[in-house]
Amino acid sequence: MIPVQGYEGRKVAVLGLGRSGLATARALDAGGAVPCLWDDSPEARDKAEAAGMVLTDLTRADAWDGVAALILSPGIPHLYPEPNRLVARAMAAGVPVDNDIGLFFRSWAVPGWDEMDQTPKVIAVTGSNGKSTTTALVHHILQVAGRPTQMAGNIGRGVLDIDPAQDGEVVVLELSSYQTELARALTPDIAVFTNLSPDHLDRHAGLGGYFAAKRRLFSEGGPDRAIVGIDEAEGRFLANQMSEGAADDRVIRISSGQKPDGPGWSVFARKGFLAEWRKGRQIASIDLRPMTGLPGAHNHQNAAAAYAAVRVLGIAPKVIEDALASFAGLPHRSQLVAEAGGVRYVNDSKATNVDSAAKALQAFDRIRWIAGGLGKDGGIAALKPYLKSVVKAYLIGHSARDFALELGDTPHEICETMDRAVARAAAEAEPGDVVLLAPAAASFDQYPNFEKRGEDFAARVASLLNA
């Protein structure tokens, strides 16, 4: 773990005792702080006590006496739609509010680094879609290249749960808007912005607040290199803000579908090929089409972002190409779970919003689409331009009937359950078809999270094919 620096002998409150909260408690204790732990959920408190943690009832007014900071778990609101009552109490008392990401950046560097040949580095990845795949892909490329590396944050381990740095190590962090918005220290060496689409708008009081939360990763920390997706206006604005001129190669512009203008450093994917350009000439090119772990234009954008990040570290294009070819993809993100009779079954349960579902629908030609769940504001009307490849939709969950009303002439069937949707799609599928789970909705009507939804899809497919 990473012992937290700067709070020796001082009381630090921790609110929220999930994965990151428990890791934070242990790291504070290792650094000599006095953690005061609480969770609004009785079940979470019981679990923490069963793990040997000592709780402090932060609902009591006297519990805040002498508290030096409040460390907040990502899911707890601190501003919009309204602050958690204990966060409001801390702010009223003048207690600084931070999170584990802020603690990590203030505690990661230690005096022993002076004796290392290569100073450890941090690559931090944020964005609306693709950040998990990009993070895992960077980590995979580093492993293939033989570089010591750890992956943490919104994927894998909590940031304070990782091991202290080795010589030349690269830590790759996936950071959500919840994490970047609150962290009091954000100092990555390389920062990556994949893209932006509307999400979590209630938590950030609109799209502008959501983008501002992402932008803090760049504006607060001043990374040595900024890798910015420019396929949306917000990305183009961010790249412009970070750059001192057209040829400033501290900013690497990435794109899916277009070649960025200007003489600067860019990496883009178009028609299945990734290209790196610098100072007006092409440096390298990679054919992404045979790479089964990276299907579709959205994954090609992820590949461009990961490629740029590791090129900054000096990894050769051929090594990157070999690593891209061996990347198996992440569970629940365009994951091929089975193939039988010329039909592919693809699990993209992580496609919980319209934008990510649109990217999935563009990745394949003949789709039998399983969609639905707990729909979000706006429904799926924005998916109309991407329905041409849908042979038929099989609708599940709370929003099945609402989705049906928005599908227009697209053939569809209300199945309600995953079991029936998989069975019907498989029965009607023909060679060349793809049975695609890309729900365009949250999972919480039928499943505790998108992972369980994806696991159910994969299990239903396996059961059907093995019957």
Residue pairs with C-beta under 8 A, 6 or more apart in sequence:
1 23
1 26
1 27
1 30
1 160
1 161
1 162
1 163
2 27
2 104
2 107
2 108
2 159
2 160
2 161
2 162
2 164
3 27
3 30
3 31
3 32
3 107
4 12
4 24
4 27
4 28
4 30
4 31
4 33
4 103
4 106
4 107
4 160
5 31
5 106
5 107
6 31
6 106
6 107
7 28
7 31
7 32
7 33
7 68
7 69
8 31
8 32
8 33
9 32
9 33
9 34
10 33
10 34
10 66
10 68
11 33
11 34
11 36
11 66
11 67
11 68
12 28
12 33
12 34
12 35
12 36
12 67
12 68
12 69
12 70
12 71
13 35
13 36
13 37
13 38
13 56
13 58
13 63
13 64
13 67
13 69
13 70
13 71
13 90
13 95
14 21
14 24
14 25
14 28
14 35
14 36
14 37
14 38
14 70
14 71
14 73
15 21
15 38
15 39
15 40
15 58
15 70
15 71
15 72
15 73
15 76
15 84
15 86
15 87
16 39
16 44
16 72
16 73
16 74
16 75
16 76
17 25
17 37
17 38
17 39
17 44
17 45
17 47
17 48
17 53
17 73
18 44
18 73
18 75
19 158
20 73
20 74
20 99
20 100
20 158
20 159
20 160
21 37
21 39
21 71
21 73
21 100
22 48
22 51
22 53
22 158
23 100
23 157
23 158
23 159
23 160
23 161
24 35
24 71
24 100
24 103
24 158
24 160
25 35
25 37
25 48
25 53
26 160
26 161
27 100
27 103
27 107
27 160
27 161
28 34
28 35
28 71
28 103
29 35
31 107
33 68
36 56
36 58
36 63
36 67
37 48
37 53
37 54
37 55
37 56
38 45
38 55
38 56
38 57
38 58
38 59
38 86
39 45
39 48
40 84
40 86
45 55
48 55
49 55
56 63
57 63
58 64
58 86
59 86
64 89
64 90
64 93
64 95
67 90
67 93
67 95
68 95
68 96
69 95
69 96
69 97
69 98
70 86
70 87
70 90
70 95
70 96
70 97
70 98
71 98
71 99
71 100
71 103
72 78
72 87
72 97
72 98
72 99
72 182
73 99
74 99
74 154
74 176
74 178
74 179
75 178
76 84
76 87
77 83
77 84
77 87
77 203
78 84
78 87
78 97
78 182
79 205
80 202
80 203
80 204
80 205
80 209
81 202
81 203
81 205
83 91
87 97
90 97
91 97
96 184
97 182
98 182
98 183
98 184
99 179
99 182
99 183
100 158
100 159
100 160
101 153
101 159
101 173
101 175
101 179
101 180
101 182
101 183
101 185
101 186
102 182
102 183
102 184
102 185
102 186
103 160
103 185
104 159
104 160
105 122
105 183
105 185
105 186
105 187
105 188
105 221
106 184
106 185
107 160
108 120
108 122
108 165
108 171
110 164
110 165
113 119
113 120
113 165
116 167
116 168
117 167
117 168
118 167
118 168
120 165
120 166
120 167
120 168
120 169
120 170
120 171
121 169
121 170
121 171
121 189
121 190
121 313
122 170
122 171
122 172
122 173
122 187
122 188
122 189
122 190
123 138
123 170
123 171
123 172
123 173
123 188
123 189
123 190
123 191
123 192
123 309
124 153
124 173
124 175
124 186
124 188
124 190
124 191
124 192
124 217
124 223
125 131
125 134
125 135
125 138
125 172
125 173
125 174
125 175
125 191
125 192
125 194
125 305
125 309
126 174
126 175
126 176
126 177
126 180
126 191
126 192
126 193
126 194
126 214
126 217
127 134
127 192
127 193
127 194
127 195
127 196
127 214
127 229
128 194
128 195
128 196
128 197
128 199
128 353
128 355
128 356
129 194
129 195
129 197
129 298
129 353
129 355
129 356
129 359
130 194
130 195
130 298
130 299
130 301
130 302
130 305
131 154
131 174
131 175
131 176
131 192
131 194
132 154
132 155
132 174
132 330
132 333
132 350
133 299
133 302
133 329
133 330
133 333
134 174
134 192
134 194
134 302
134 305
134 306
134 309
135 151
135 153
135 155
135 172
135 173
135 174
136 151
136 155
136 327
136 330
137 294
137 302
137 303
137 306
137 324
137 327
138 172
138 306
138 309
138 310
139 149
139 150
139 151
139 172
140 323
140 326
140 327
141 306
141 310
141 315
141 319
141 320
141 323
141 324
142 149
142 170
142 172
142 310
142 313
142 315
143 149
143 323
144 319
144 322
144 323
144 326
145 310
145 315
145 319
145 323
147 168
147 169
147 170
147 313
147 315
148 166
148 167
148 168
148 169
148 170
149 169
149 170
149 171
149 172
150 157
150 162
150 163
150 169
150 171
150 172
151 157
151 171
151 172
151 173
151 174
152 158
152 159
152 161
152 162
152 171
152 172
152 173
153 159
153 173
153 174
153 175
153 179
154 173
154 174
154 175
154 176
154 179
155 174
159 173
162 171
165 171
170 313
173 188
175 217
177 200
177 203
177 204
177 210
177 213
177 214
178 200
178 203
178 213
180 186
180 213
180 214
180 216
180 217
181 204
181 212
181 213
181 216
183 216
183 220
185 220
185 221
186 216
186 217
186 220
186 221
187 220
187 221
187 222
187 223
188 217
188 221
188 223
189 223
189 224
189 225
190 223
190 224
190 225
190 226
190 227
190 309
190 312
190 313
191 217
191 218
191 221
191 223
191 225
191 226
191 227
192 227
192 228
192 305
192 308
192 309
193 214
193 217
193 218
193 226
193 227
193 228
193 229
193 235
193 238
194 229
194 301
194 302
194 305
195 229
195 231
195 232
195 235
195 301
196 210
196 211
196 214
196 232
196 234
196 235
197 232
197 353
197 354
197 355
197 356
198 207
198 210
198 353
198 355
199 210
199 353
199 355
200 210
201 207
201 209
201 210
201 377
203 210
204 210
204 212
204 213
211 234
215 238
217 223
218 226
218 238
218 241
218 242
219 241
224 250
225 250
225 251
225 252
225 312
226 238
226 239
226 242
226 250
226 251
226 252
227 251
227 252
227 254
227 305
227 308
227 309
227 312
228 235
228 238
228 239
228 242
228 251
228 252
228 253
228 254
229 235
229 254
229 255
229 256
229 301
229 305
230 236
230 239
230 253
230 254
230 255
230 260
231 255
231 256
231 257
231 258
231 301
239 251
239 253
242 250
242 251
243 250
243 251
243 264
244 250
246 262
246 263
246 264
247 262
247 263
247 264
247 279
248 264
249 264
249 265
249 278
251 264
251 265
252 264
252 265
252 266
252 267
252 308
252 312
253 260
253 264
253 265
253 266
253 267
253 268
254 266
254 267
254 268
254 301
254 304
254 305
254 308
255 266
255 268
255 269
255 301
255 304
256 268
256 269
256 270
256 297
256 298
256 300
256 301
256 304
257 268
257 269
257 270
257 297
258 268
258 270
259 266
259 268
259 270
259 275
259 277
260 266
260 268
260 277
263 279
263 280
264 278
265 277
265 278
265 308
266 276
266 277
266 278
267 274
267 275
267 276
267 277
267 304
267 305
267 307
267 308
267 311
268 274
268 275
268 277
268 304
269 275
269 288
269 297
269 300
269 301
269 303
269 304
272 287
272 288
272 289
272 300
273 285
273 286
273 287
273 288
273 289
274 285
274 286
274 288
274 300
274 303
274 304
274 307
275 282
275 284
275 285
275 286
276 282
276 283
276 284
276 285
276 307
276 308
276 311
276 317
277 283
283 317
284 317
286 303
286 307
286 317
286 320
286 321
286 324
288 294
288 300
288 303
288 324
290 325
291 303
291 324
291 325
291 327
292 329
292 336
293 324
293 326
293 327
293 328
293 329
294 300
294 302
294 303
294 324
294 327
294 329
295 334
295 336
295 346
295 363
295 364
296 334
296 359
296 360
296 362
296 363
296 364
297 359
297 362
297 363
298 356
298 359
298 360
298 362
298 363
299 329
299 334
299 363
303 324
306 324
307 317
307 320
307 324
310 320
311 317
311 320
329 335
329 336
330 350
331 347
331 451
331 454
332 347
332 348
332 349
332 350
332 450
332 451
332 454
333 348
333 350
334 346
334 348
334 360
334 363
335 346
335 347
335 348
335 454
335 458
336 344
336 345
336 346
337 345
337 346
337 347
337 457
337 458
337 461
337 462
338 344
338 345
338 458
338 461
338 462
338 465
339 345
340 465
341 429
341 431
342 430
342 431
342 432
342 433
343 426
343 429
343 430
343 431
343 432
343 433
343 434
343 435
344 364
344 433
344 434
344 435
345 426
345 434
345 435
345 458
345 461
346 360
346 364
346 434
346 435
346 436
346 437
347 437
347 454
347 457
347 458
348 356
348 357
348 360
348 436
348 437
348 438
349 437
349 439
349 443
349 450
349 451
349 453
349 454
349 457
350 356
350 450
350 454
351 357
351 359
351 360
351 438
351 439
351 440
352 373
352 376
352 439
352 440
352 441
352 442
352 443
352 450
353 376
353 440
354 376
354 378
354 380
354 382
354 383
354 440
356 438
356 440
357 371
357 380
357 383
357 438
357 439
357 440
358 382
358 383
358 386
360 436
360 438
361 367
361 369
361 383
361 386
361 387
361 389
361 390
361 436
361 438
362 386
362 389
364 389
364 434
364 436
365 389
365 432
365 434
366 389
366 391
366 430
366 432
366 433
366 434
367 389
367 390
367 391
367 433
367 434
367 436
368 390
368 391
368 392
368 393
368 394
368 425
368 428
368 429
368 433
368 434
368 435
368 436
369 390
369 392
369 393
369 394
369 436
369 438
370 393
370 394
370 395
370 396
370 415
370 418
370 421
370 422
370 425
370 435
370 436
370 437
370 438
370 439
370 457
371 380
371 393
371 394
371 395
371 396
371 403
371 438
371 439
371 440
371 441
372 395
372 396
372 397
372 398
372 399
372 400
372 403
372 439
372 440
372 441
373 396
373 397
373 398
373 399
373 439
373 440
373 441
373 442
373 443
373 444
373 445
373 446
373 447
373 453
374 397
374 398
374 399
374 441
374 442
374 443
374 444
374 445
375 398
375 399
375 402
375 403
375 440
375 441
375 442
376 441
376 442
379 399
379 402
379 403
379 406
380 403
380 406
380 407
380 440
381 406
383 440
384 406
384 408
387 407
387 408
387 410
390 410
391 411
391 433
392 410
392 411
392 412
392 413
392 425
392 428
393 403
393 407
393 410
393 411
393 412
393 413
394 412
394 413
394 415
394 420
394 421
394 424
394 425
395 401
395 403
395 404
395 412
395 413
395 414
395 415
395 416
395 421
396 415
396 416
396 417
396 418
396 420
396 421
396 439
396 446
397 416
397 439
397 441
397 445
397 446
398 441
398 445
398 446
399 441
399 445
400 414
400 415
400 416
401 414
403 412
403 440
403 441
404 412
404 414
413 424
415 421
415 424
417 446
418 446
418 453
418 456
418 457
418 460
419 460
422 435
422 457
422 460
422 461
422 464
423 460
423 464
425 435
426 435
426 461
426 464
426 465
429 435
435 461
437 453
437 454
437 457
439 450
439 453
442 450
443 449
443 450
443 452
443 453
446 453
447 453
447 456
